[in-house]
Amino acid sequence: MDNTSKIPSYLSRERLGPWETYLVQIDRVEPYLEKSLLPWVETLTRPKRTLIVDVPIRLDSGEIAHFEGYRVQHNLSRGPGKGGIRYHPDVTLSEVMALSAWMTIKNAVVNVPYGGAKGGIRVNPKNLTLAELERLTRRYASEINIMIGPEKDIPAPDINTNEQIMAWFMDTYSMNQGKTTTGVVTGKPLSLGGSLGRPDATGRGVFITTVEAARHLGIPIAGAKVAVQGFGNVGEAAARLFAEAGAKVVAVQDETGTVFNAAGLDVRRLKRHRHETGSLGGMAEAESIDNQDFWACEVDILIAAALENQITEDNAGRIRARIVTEGANGPTTPAADLILQARNILVIPDVLANAGGVTVSYFEWVQDISAFFWSEDEINQRLDKIMRDAFNAVWASAESKGILLRTAAFVLGCERVLLARKLRGLYP
Ligand code: GLU
C-alpha cells in the first residue's frame, strides 16, 4: 500500500516543527469542541508569555560561554504554569512553545490544577563539567526568576535534567528569596522535599495506560512483545515495569544504537551495562541491529520515549505494533498519525500516556506546600487511579464520537482549559 497517498500535501514530506505540529493538532480538534467554547480557541494558538534569556557562564578554562535559554508559559487559565526544563543542543523557541502547549493540554487531561509551561537551554550538557553545569543552572534560574515561583510557575526535570539540577535550581531561587522554598520545582531529591515514586512516575504512567489499552484490545501483557525507543528516565522505567509484568522487551533503541533479543532482554542488566559502558551495544544476549530495523520489529507494543518527530511518514508504514504509546512529547508527526490510523494501529497520545510524571510532580508540590509526606504505596495508588480514570474517559469519548485517542484527549483537555478561560472572562 502507498502509505503517503492519503496525506494532504501540506503535511507531506514537509518537516513540520513541533509548534506547527501542535497547531495541526488544534485544527483537527476544533470541529469536536463544544460550540460555546469556540470563540476562545485562538487562546490555545498563542503562548501567554515567552521569555528568551542569555545565559553566560565562566567555563573551567576561564573563558566565557553564552547559551540561549527560554521559559514559555503557554496558558495559566487553570493555575500556575507547570512543565519541565530541557537541556539539549536542538532546543529552540518553537520547540519550547510546543512543549509548553502540550503541558497545558496534558495537565488538563489528568485534571491537575496547573496551566502549561516549559523551559530549556540550547546546550549539549555532555560537553560541560559538573561545575559548569551547576553555574549554567544557577544563572538560568536567576534569569527566569521573574517568571517562576511555587504559585506562579513550577519547573521540573525533562531531557538531560535531573534531581541534582532541580536541587541547584531550588537553592538558587531560595537564596534569592531569603527562605527555603522547596515547592518552586518538582523532581527534587527525596532529602530536599522530593517525592517517593517521582523518578519512575512517567514510565509508570506509560505502563498503566498501555495496560489499559491492551485490555481493551484483548492483548495479554504476560508474553506481549514490547519495543522501546529511548532508555532514559521514561523508557527504562517503562521497559522495567513491562518486564516485571511478564512482557518480553525484545528491542531497545537509544542514541547509541539498537539491541534486540527475540526471547526478551534483561532490562535491569541492560541498564547496568548502559551505565557502565556508555552504550547499549556489546552486552551478551543483546544482538545489535540496524537503527532503522527497530521500527519493523514484530511486537505488540511500541513505546516511543525518546524525542519529537521520531515516527514519521518514512517509518510509520513499517511499524508492526498494535499499540504505539507516546512516552516522549510529540514523537509522532501529523502525517504519521494518518498512516498509523489507516493501518489500524492504536496510538496512546503523549498528553495522556506520559502524564504520570507531572501527576506525581503535583503530588510532590502538594506535599511540599503542606509539609506532610506520603508513602510510596499511597503515591502509586493515587497515580494508578488518575491515569486509569483519564485513560478510560478518553477511551469512552473516542468510542462514542468515533475519533482517535489523540483527538479525544485534546477535546477533553482543551474543553477544560477553554471553560476556565471563558468563565474567567477578559480583563479589562
Ligand atoms: N517534563 C515532564 C513532562 O514533559 C514533567 C513535567 C513536570 O513534572 O512538571 O511531562
Residues whose N, C-alpha, C, O or C-beta is under 5 A from the ligand:
A	BS01	LIG	K82 G83 G84 I154 P155 A156 P157 D158 N354 G357 V358 S361
